[in-house]
Amino acid sequence: MYLHLGQDTIVLQSEVVGIFDLDNCSGSHITRDFLAKAERAGQVAVVAEELPKSFVIVTTAGKTAMYLSQLSTATLQKRSAAVGFEH
């Protein structure tokens, strides 16, 4: 099954590692460092027209990607639950 992250971006739910609230997580210097490192490595895709509310980490064929989404974690979790994604 697929998870729609916003705009025209969908990912396989089986490849989703985690869905994180950007406001809650970005307070930690560890998370900020992680996000900065991922951005420098070209692993971050912004799929938001507005200010991002969440980020989703996906692993595909051993490669990690991160998506910044304008959708809240609650919305993404509801979407994933609607198609049977286990948390």
Secondary structure, 3 states (H helix, E strand, C coil): CEEEEECCEEEEHHHEEEEEEHHHHCCCHHHHHHHHHHHHCCCEEEECCCCCCEEEEEEECCEEEEEEECCCHHHHHHHHHHCCCCC
